[in-house]
Amino acid sequence: MEKFKRHFRIYLRNNHPAYIVDEEGNMFVFHRVTHSKTSGGKKNWEKRTNPIKGNDTPMNIVKKEERDQKKRFSLFEIELKNRVDVSYPEIKLMSEILNKKKNKD
């Protein structure tokens, strides 16, 4: 089975980009994208180089992992700048973190 490729899509509920990190059946696991340095009183991950084509302002990714139905996202991935890697290693799935904790016990 092919490994899931992380990407950006428009989240139709707020018409803003979302960073899709995984899929679970008919759901996407994602992080919201914002220009704000904080969300909910917590610091966001800052990306000084915005990977989205045509957008040069710095991007921040909200640390809170969310889930929503695939039908609430655009049908197509957002076009990225040439040769941009969006597999940010500091953004780990909560399921990966929980599995590592279980294995240590």
N, CA, C and O atoms as a GROMACS GRO file, in nm:
protein
  420
    1MET      N    1   0.084  -0.119   0.000
    1MET     CA    2   0.000   0.000   0.000
    1MET      C    3   0.088   0.125   0.000
    1MET      O    4   0.188   0.131   0.071
    2GLU      N    5   0.050   0.221  -0.079
    2GLU     CA    6   0.128   0.345  -0.091
    2GLU      C    7   0.112   0.431   0.034
    2GLU      O    8   0.002   0.448   0.086
    3LYS      N    9   0.225   0.485   0.082
    3LYS     CA   10   0.223   0.570   0.200
    3LYS      C   11   0.151   0.701   0.168
    3LYS      O   12   0.165   0.755   0.058
    4PHE      N   13   0.074   0.752   0.264
    4PHE     CA   14  -0.001   0.876   0.245
    4PHE      C   15   0.094   0.993   0.226
    4PHE      O   16   0.191   1.007   0.300
    5LYS      N   17   0.066   1.076   0.126
    5LYS     CA   18   0.149   1.193   0.096
    5LYS      C   19   0.084   1.317   0.157
    5LYS      O   20  -0.030   1.350   0.123
    6ARG      N   21   0.154   1.384   0.246
    6ARG     CA   22   0.101   1.506   0.308
    6ARG      C   23   0.087   1.616   0.204
    6ARG      O   24   0.170   1.628   0.114
    7HIS      N   25  -0.018   1.695   0.216
    7HIS     CA   26  -0.044   1.799   0.117
    7HIS      C   27  -0.137   1.906   0.175
    7HIS      O   28  -0.182   1.895   0.289
    8PHE      N   29  -0.165   2.007   0.095
    8PHE     CA   30  -0.256   2.114   0.134
    8PHE      C   31  -0.381   2.109   0.048
    8PHE      O   32  -0.374   2.081  -0.072
    9ARG      N   33  -0.496   2.137   0.110
    9ARG     CA   34  -0.624   2.151   0.040
    9ARG      C   35  -0.699   2.266   0.105
    9ARG      O   36  -0.669   2.306   0.217
   10ILE      N   37  -0.797   2.318   0.034
   10ILE     CA   38  -0.883   2.422   0.092
   10ILE      C   39  -0.987   2.354   0.180
   10ILE      O   40  -1.057   2.262   0.138
   11TYR      N   41  -0.997   2.402   0.305
   11TYR     CA   42  -1.098   2.355   0.399
   11TYR      C   43  -1.222   2.439   0.374
   11TYR      O   44  -1.222   2.559   0.403
   12LEU      N   45  -1.327   2.380   0.322
   12LEU     CA   46  -1.443   2.453   0.274
   12LEU      C   47  -1.524   2.520   0.385
   12LEU      O   48  -1.603   2.611   0.358
   13ARG      N   49  -1.507   2.477   0.509
   13ARG     CA   50  -1.583   2.538   0.619
   13ARG      C   51  -1.538   2.682   0.645
   13ARG      O   52  -1.619   2.766   0.684
   14ASN      N   53  -1.408   2.712   0.622
   14ASN     CA   54  -1.360   2.848   0.644
   14ASN      C   55  -1.290   2.906   0.520
   14ASN      O   56  -1.241   3.018   0.523
   15ASN      N   57  -1.285   2.827   0.414
   15ASN     CA   58  -1.225   2.869   0.286
   15ASN      C   59  -1.078   2.908   0.301
   15ASN      O   60  -1.030   3.001   0.235
   16HIS      N   61  -1.006   2.837   0.388
   16HIS     CA   62  -0.863   2.859   0.409
   16HIS      C   63  -0.789   2.728   0.384
   16HIS      O   64  -0.849   2.621   0.388
   17PRO      N   65  -0.659   2.736   0.358
   17PRO     CA   66  -0.582   2.613   0.340
   17PRO      C   67  -0.576   2.530   0.470
   17PRO      O   68  -0.581   2.584   0.580
   18ALA      N   69  -0.564   2.401   0.452
   18ALA     CA   70  -0.543   2.309   0.564
   18ALA      C   71  -0.430   2.215   0.524
   18ALA      O   72  -0.417   2.178   0.408
   19TYR      N   73  -0.349   2.177   0.623
   19TYR     CA   74  -0.237   2.085   0.599
   19TYR      C   75  -0.286   1.944   0.632
   19TYR      O   76  -0.303   1.910   0.749
   20ILE      N   77  -0.308   1.864   0.530
   20ILE     CA   78  -0.361   1.729   0.545
   20ILE      C   79  -0.244   1.634   0.575
   20ILE      O   80  -0.150   1.624   0.496
   21VAL      N   81  -0.250   1.567   0.691
   21VAL     CA   82  -0.138   1.481   0.731
   21VAL      C   83  -0.170   1.332   0.722
   21VAL      O   84  -0.079   1.249   0.721
   22ASP      N   85  -0.300   1.296   0.717
   22ASP     CA   86  -0.335   1.155   0.709
   22ASP      C   87  -0.482   1.143   0.670
   22ASP      O   88  -0.556   1.241   0.672
   23GLU      N   89  -0.523   1.022   0.636
   23GLU     CA   90  -0.664   0.996   0.610
   23GLU      C   91  -0.705   0.870   0.684
   23GLU      O   92  -0.629   0.774   0.694
   24GLU      N   93  -0.828   0.872   0.735
   24GLU     CA   94  -0.884   0.759   0.808
   24GLU      C   95  -1.023   0.732   0.751
   24GLU      O   96  -1.119   0.798   0.790
   25GLY      N   97  -1.033   0.639   0.660
   25GLY     CA   98  -1.162   0.611   0.596
   25GLY      C   99  -1.208   0.730   0.515
   25GLY      O  100  -1.141   0.771   0.420
   26ASN      N  101  -1.325   0.787   0.553
   26ASN     CA  102  -1.376   0.904   0.480
   26ASN      C  103  -1.342   1.034   0.553
   26ASN      O  104  -1.407   1.136   0.531
   27MET      N  105  -1.241   1.031   0.640
   27MET     CA  106  -1.200   1.148   0.716
   27MET      C  107  -1.056   1.186   0.682
   27MET      O  108  -0.973   1.100   0.652
   28PHE      N  109  -1.026   1.316   0.688
   28PHE     CA  110  -0.890   1.366   0.679
   28PHE      C  111  -0.845   1.409   0.818
   28PHE      O  112  -0.923   1.466   0.894
   29VAL      N  113  -0.720   1.381   0.850
   29VAL     CA  114  -0.656   1.434   0.971
   29VAL      C  115  -0.576   1.553   0.923
   29VAL      O  116  -0.496   1.541   0.830
   30PHE      N  117  -0.596   1.671   0.986
   30PHE     CA  118  -0.535   1.793   0.934
   30PHE      C  119  -0.500   1.892   1.044
   30PHE      O  120  -0.542   1.879   1.159
   31HIS      N  121  -0.423   1.992   1.004
   31HIS     CA  122  -0.390   2.107   1.088
   31HIS      C  123  -0.432   2.232   1.011
   31HIS      O  124  -0.408   2.242   0.890
   32ARG      N  125  -0.494   2.326   1.081
   32ARG     CA  126  -0.534   2.450   1.015
   32ARG      C  127  -0.411   2.535   0.984
   32ARG      O  128  -0.309   2.526   1.052
   33VAL      N  129  -0.422   2.618   0.880
   33VAL     CA  130  -0.316   2.710   0.839
   33VAL      C  131  -0.363   2.851   0.870
   33VAL      O  132  -0.478   2.886   0.844
   34THR      N  133  -0.272   2.933   0.925
   34THR     CA  134  -0.308   3.069   0.963
   34THR      C  135  -0.188   3.161   0.945
   34THR      O  136  -0.075   3.115   0.926
   35HIS      N  137  -0.212   3.292   0.953
   35HIS     CA  138  -0.102   3.389   0.953
   35HIS      C  139  -0.063   3.425   1.096
   35HIS      O  140   0.042   3.486   1.118
   36SER      N  141  -0.146   3.388   1.192
   36SER     CA  142  -0.123   3.422   1.332
   36SER      C  143  -0.013   3.335   1.393
   36SER      O  144  -0.001   3.217   1.360
   37LYS      N  145   0.067   3.394   1.480
   37LYS     CA  146   0.175   3.319   1.546
   37LYS      C  147   0.123   3.234   1.661
   37LYS      O  148   0.190   3.140   1.703
   38THR      N  149   0.002   3.265   1.713
   38THR     CA  150  -0.057   3.186   1.820
   38THR      C  151  -0.203   3.154   1.787
   38THR      O  152  -0.269   3.228   1.714
   39SER      N  153  -0.250   3.043   1.842
   39SER     CA  154  -0.391   3.003   1.830
   39SER      C  155  -0.432   2.940   1.961
   39SER      O  156  -0.369   2.845   2.008
   40GLY      N  157  -0.538   2.992   2.020
   40GLY     CA  158  -0.583   2.937   2.147
   40GLY      C  159  -0.481   2.954   2.258
   40GLY      O  160  -0.476   2.872   2.350
   41GLY      N  161  -0.400   3.058   2.250
   41GLY     CA  162  -0.298   3.084   2.352
   41GLY      C  163  -0.173   2.999   2.337
   41GLY      O  164  -0.084   3.006   2.423
   42LYS      N  165  -0.163   2.920   2.232
   42LYS     CA  166  -0.045   2.835   2.211
   42LYS      C  167   0.027   2.877   2.084
   42LYS      O  168  -0.036   2.921   1.987
   43LYS      N  169   0.160   2.864   2.084
   43LYS     CA  170   0.238   2.899   1.965
   43LYS      C  171   0.212   2.800   1.852
   43LYS      O  172   0.196   2.680   1.875
   44ASN      N  173   0.208   2.851   1.731
   44ASN     CA  174   0.193   2.769   1.611
   44ASN      C  175   0.330   2.738   1.553
   44ASN      O  176   0.430   2.803   1.587
   45TRP      N  177   0.335   2.636   1.465
   45TRP     CA  178   0.459   2.607   1.393
   45TRP      C  179   0.475   2.714   1.286
   45TRP      O  180   0.383   2.736   1.207
   46GLU      N  181   0.589   2.780   1.283
   46GLU     CA  182   0.611   2.886   1.186
   46GLU      C  183   0.690   2.834   1.067
   46GLU      O  184   0.795   2.772   1.082
   47LYS      N  185   0.638   2.862   0.949
   47LYS     CA  186   0.706   2.828   0.824
   47LYS      C  187   0.737   2.959   0.754
   47LYS      O  188   0.648   3.022   0.695
   48ARG      N  189   0.863   3.001   0.759
   48ARG     CA  190   0.902   3.129   0.699
   48ARG      C  191   0.885   3.128   0.548
   48ARG      O  192   0.853   3.231   0.488
   49THR      N  193   0.907   3.013   0.486
   49THR     CA  194   0.890   3.000   0.342
   49THR      C  195   0.754   2.935   0.317
   49THR      O  196   0.735   2.817   0.346
   50ASN      N  197   0.662   3.011   0.264
   50ASN     CA  198   0.529   2.960   0.236
   50ASN      C  199   0.536   2.872   0.112
   50ASN      O  200   0.578   2.919   0.006
   51PRO      N  201   0.495   2.744   0.121
   51PRO     CA  202   0.506   2.653   0.007
   51PRO      C  203   0.396   2.671  -0.097
   51PRO      O  204   0.408   2.619  -0.208
   52ILE      N  205   0.290   2.745  -0.064
   52ILE     CA  206   0.178   2.760  -0.155
   52ILE      C  207   0.211   2.860  -0.266
   52ILE      O  208   0.254   2.972  -0.239
   53LYS      N  209   0.192   2.817  -0.389
   53LYS     CA  210   0.226   2.899  -0.505
   53LYS      C  211   0.147   3.030  -0.504
   53LYS      O  212   0.025   3.030  -0.482
   54GLY      N  213   0.217   3.141  -0.527
   54GLY     CA  214   0.154   3.272  -0.532
   54GLY      C  215   0.136   3.339  -0.398
   54GLY      O  216   0.076   3.446  -0.390
   55ASN      N  217   0.187   3.277  -0.290
   55ASN     CA  218   0.172   3.335  -0.157
   55ASN      C  219   0.311   3.343  -0.093
   55ASN      O  220   0.374   3.241  -0.069
   56ASP      N  221   0.357   3.465  -0.065
   56ASP     CA  222   0.491   3.483  -0.010
   56ASP      C  223   0.492   3.520   0.138
   56ASP      O  224   0.600   3.533   0.196
   57THR      N  225   0.375   3.539   0.200
   57THR     CA  226   0.373   3.573   0.342
   57THR      C  227   0.402   3.448   0.425
   57THR      O  228   0.365   3.338   0.384
   58PRO      N  229   0.469   3.463   0.540
   58PRO     CA  230   0.497   3.346   0.624
   58PRO      C  231   0.369   3.274   0.664
   58PRO      O  232   0.264   3.337   0.681
   59MET      N  233   0.378   3.144   0.679
   59MET     CA  234   0.264   3.062   0.714
   59MET      C  235   0.286   3.001   0.851
   59MET      O  236   0.398   2.965   0.886
   60ASN      N  237   0.179   2.990   0.928
   60ASN     CA  238   0.184   2.923   1.057
   60ASN      C  239   0.085   2.808   1.054
   60ASN      O  240  -0.025   2.820   1.000
   61ILE      N  241   0.125   2.696   1.112
   61ILE     CA  242   0.039   2.578   1.117
   61ILE      C  243   0.000   2.554   1.262
   61ILE      O  244   0.085   2.542   1.350
   62VAL      N  245  -0.131   2.545   1.287
   62VAL     CA  246  -0.184   2.525   1.422
   62VAL      C  247  -0.144   2.385   1.468
   62VAL      O  248  -0.158   2.288   1.393
   63LYS      N  249  -0.095   2.375   1.591
   63LYS     CA  250  -0.046   2.247   1.642
   63LYS      C  251  -0.158   2.146   1.668
   63LYS      O  252  -0.134   2.025   1.661
   64LYS      N  253  -0.277   2.192   1.698
   64LYS     CA  254  -0.388   2.103   1.731
   64LYS      C  255  -0.429   2.022   1.608
   64LYS      O  256  -0.459   2.078   1.502
   65GLU      N  257  -0.430   1.892   1.623
   65GLU     CA  258  -0.470   1.800   1.517
   65GLU      C  259  -0.622   1.790   1.514
   65GLU      O  260  -0.685   1.773   1.619
   66GLU      N  261  -0.681   1.801   1.397
   66GLU     CA  262  -0.826   1.794   1.382
   66GLU      C  263  -0.863   1.688   1.280
   66GLU      O  264  -0.780   1.644   1.201
   67ARG      N  265  -0.991   1.649   1.283
   67ARG     CA  266  -1.043   1.551   1.187
   67ARG      C  267  -1.176   1.603   1.132
   67ARG      O  268  -1.255   1.661   1.206
   68ASP      N  269  -1.198   1.582   1.003
   68ASP     CA  270  -1.326   1.617   0.943
   68ASP      C  271  -1.345   1.535   0.816
   68ASP      O  272  -1.249   1.478   0.762
   69GLN      N  273  -1.469   1.529   0.769
   69GLN     CA  274  -1.503   1.450   0.652
   69GLN      C  275  -1.435   1.504   0.526
   69GLN      O  276  -1.418   1.625   0.510
   70LYS      N  277  -1.396   1.413   0.438
   70LYS     CA  278  -1.328   1.450   0.314
   70LYS      C  279  -1.414   1.543   0.228
   70LYS      O  280  -1.360   1.627   0.156
   71LYS      N  281  -1.545   1.530   0.235
   71LYS     CA  282  -1.632   1.612   0.151
   71LYS      C  283  -1.628   1.760   0.191
   71LYS      O  284  -1.678   1.844   0.117
   72ARG      N  285  -1.569   1.791   0.305
   72ARG     CA  286  -1.557   1.930   0.349
   72ARG      C  287  -1.427   1.996   0.304
   72ARG      O  288  -1.392   2.105   0.349
   73PHE      N  289  -1.357   1.929   0.214
   73PHE     CA  290  -1.232   1.981   0.158
   73PHE      C  291  -1.244   1.991   0.007
   73PHE      O  292  -1.328   1.924  -0.054
   74SER      N  293  -1.162   2.076  -0.052
   74SER     CA  294  -1.162   2.087  -0.199
   74SER      C  295  -1.126   1.953  -0.262
   74SER      O  296  -1.061   1.869  -0.199
   75LEU      N  297  -1.168   1.934  -0.384
   75LEU     CA  298  -1.141   1.808  -0.454
   75LEU      C  299  -0.995   1.793  -0.492
   75LEU      O  300  -0.944   1.682  -0.504
   76PHE      N  301  -0.926   1.907  -0.511
   76PHE     CA  302  -0.788   1.903  -0.559
   76PHE      C  303  -0.692   1.961  -0.456
   76PHE      O  304  -0.727   2.047  -0.376
   77GLU      N  305  -0.569   1.911  -0.462
   77GLU     CA  306  -0.462   1.965  -0.376
   77GLU      C  307  -0.427   2.106  -0.422
   77GLU      O  308  -0.443   2.139  -0.540
   78ILE      N  309  -0.379   2.188  -0.329
   78ILE     CA  310  -0.334   2.323  -0.363
   78ILE      C  311  -0.200   2.313  -0.434
   78ILE      O  312  -0.113   2.235  -0.393
   79GLU      N  313  -0.183   2.391  -0.540
   79GLU     CA  314  -0.058   2.390  -0.616
   79GLU      C  315   0.054   2.452  -0.532
   79GLU      O  316   0.037   2.559  -0.472
   80LEU      N  317   0.167   2.384  -0.528
   80LEU     CA  318   0.282   2.429  -0.449
   80LEU      C  319   0.391   2.486  -0.538
   80LEU      O  320   0.393   2.464  -0.659
   81LYS      N  321   0.481   2.560  -0.476
   81LYS     CA  322   0.597   2.612  -0.548
   81LYS      C  323   0.684   2.493  -0.589
   81LYS      O  324   0.676   2.386  -0.528
   82ASN      N  325   0.767   2.510  -0.689
   82ASN     CA  326   0.851   2.402  -0.741
   82ASN      C  327   0.944   2.345  -0.634
   82ASN      O  328   1.007   2.418  -0.558
   83ARG      N  329   0.951   2.212  -0.632
   83ARG     CA  330   1.045   2.138  -0.548
   83ARG      C  331   1.035   2.172  -0.399
   83ARG      O  332   1.137   2.184  -0.332
   84VAL      N  333   0.915   2.189  -0.348
   84VAL     CA  334   0.896   2.218  -0.206
   84VAL      C  335   0.857   2.090  -0.134
   84VAL      O  336   0.766   2.019  -0.177
   85ASP      N  337   0.927   2.060  -0.025
   85ASP     CA  338   0.897   1.942   0.056
   85ASP      C  339   0.800   1.984   0.167
   85ASP      O  340   0.832   2.073   0.246
   86VAL      N  341   0.682   1.922   0.174
   86VAL     CA  342   0.586   1.955   0.277
   86VAL      C  343   0.568   1.841   0.377
   86VAL      O  344   0.464   1.831   0.442
   87SER      N  345   0.667   1.756   0.389
   87SER     CA  346   0.662   1.648   0.488
   87SER      C  347   0.734   1.695   0.614
   87SER      O  348   0.838   1.642   0.652
   88TYR      N  349   0.676   1.796   0.679
   88TYR     CA  350   0.740   1.858   0.796
   88TYR      C  351   0.759   1.754   0.907
   88TYR      O  352   0.662   1.700   0.959
   89PRO      N  353   0.884   1.727   0.944
   89PRO     CA  354   0.911   1.621   1.042
   89PRO      C  355   0.865   1.655   1.184
   89PRO      O  356   0.838   1.564   1.262
   90GLU      N  357   0.855   1.784   1.219
   90GLU     CA  358   0.816   1.818   1.355
   90GLU      C  359   0.666   1.797   1.379
   90GLU      O  360   0.620   1.798   1.493
   91ILE      N  361   0.591   1.778   1.271
   91ILE     CA  362   0.447   1.755   1.284
   91ILE      C  363   0.423   1.605   1.280
   91ILE      O  364   0.418   1.544   1.174
   92LYS      N  365   0.409   1.549   1.397
   92LYS     CA  366   0.389   1.405   1.410
   92LYS      C  367   0.242   1.378   1.437
   92LYS      O  368   0.174   1.458   1.502
   93LEU      N  369   0.191   1.265   1.388
   93LEU     CA  370   0.053   1.228   1.413
   93LEU      C  371   0.037   1.187   1.559
   93LEU      O  372   0.124   1.121   1.616
   94MET      N  373  -0.075   1.225   1.618
   94MET     CA  374  -0.102   1.186   1.757
   94MET      C  375  -0.102   1.034   1.770
   94MET      O  376  -0.058   0.982   1.873
   95SER      N  377  -0.149   0.962   1.670
   95SER     CA  378  -0.150   0.815   1.676
   95SER      C  379  -0.008   0.760   1.684
   95SER      O  380   0.016   0.662   1.755
   96GLU      N  381   0.088   0.822   1.613
   96GLU     CA  382   0.228   0.780   1.621
   96GLU      C  383   0.284   0.804   1.761
   96GLU      O  384   0.356   0.720   1.815
   97ILE      N  385   0.252   0.919   1.819
   97ILE     CA  386   0.300   0.954   1.952
   97ILE      C  387   0.244   0.856   2.056
   97ILE      O  388   0.318   0.808   2.141
   98LEU      N  389   0.114   0.827   2.048
   98LEU     CA  390   0.051   0.735   2.142
   98LEU      C  391   0.108   0.594   2.129
   98LEU      O  392   0.128   0.526   2.230
   99ASN      N  393   0.134   0.548   2.005
   99ASN     CA  394   0.191   0.415   1.984
   99ASN      C  395   0.330   0.404   2.045
   99ASN      O  396   0.364   0.301   2.102
  100LYS      N  397   0.412   0.510   2.034
  100LYS     CA  398   0.545   0.509   2.092
  100LYS      C  399   0.537   0.502   2.244
  100LYS      O  400   0.617   0.433   2.307
  101LYS      N  401   0.442   0.572   2.303
  101LYS     CA  402   0.425   0.568   2.448
  101LYS      C  403   0.383   0.430   2.494
  101LYS      O  404   0.432   0.382   2.596
  102LYS      N  405   0.292   0.364   2.420
  102LYS     CA  406   0.246   0.229   2.455
  102LYS      C  407   0.362   0.130   2.447
  102LYS      O  408   0.375   0.043   2.534
  103ASN      N  409   0.446   0.142   2.345
  103ASN     CA  410   0.559   0.050   2.326
  103ASN      C  411   0.662   0.062   2.436
  103ASN      O  412   0.732  -0.035   2.467
  104LYS      N  413   0.674   0.182   2.495
  104LYS     CA  414   0.771   0.201   2.603
  104LYS      C  415   0.726   0.134   2.732
  104LYS      O  416   0.808   0.091   2.812
  105ASP      N  417   0.593   0.125   2.750
  105ASP     CA  418   0.538   0.066   2.874
  105ASP      C  419   0.550  -0.084   2.878
  105ASP      O  420   0.508  -0.146   2.976
   0.00000   0.00000   0.00000
